[in-house]
């Protein structure tokens, strides 16, 4: 993995956050037979079980983004360059950290959408079972 942080502890946190993100992504990527209520319930349970992991990953990535930004800004303020140049340099150097922070936010939103979809599928299955009786 590309080394982004100079400090090993921060780099380890970044890599841990990405590993958590990948674990959550794998759960969300599972395909489910929407006509099988047990499969829907299992997927719903799996997604709900990794919600805290996704939130922790997002929090860690946000923290790292802010920490990275503050450190780079401190170094850039010592340089003799204009505000637009500093902004450009900061944007290019923070790219990976900021990208993963944004992707984590999208992953959390995807989890919420999938939970809604799964709940709707369960409601539909329940309605169909009631119609059979």
Secondary structure, 3 states (H helix, E strand, C coil): CCCCCCCHHHHHHHHHHHHHHHHHHHHHHCCCCCCCHHHHHHHHHHHHHHHHHHHHHHHHHHHHHHHHHHHHHHHHHCCCCCHHHHHHHHHHHHHHHHHHHHHHHHHHHHHHHHHHHHHHHHHHHHHHHHHHC
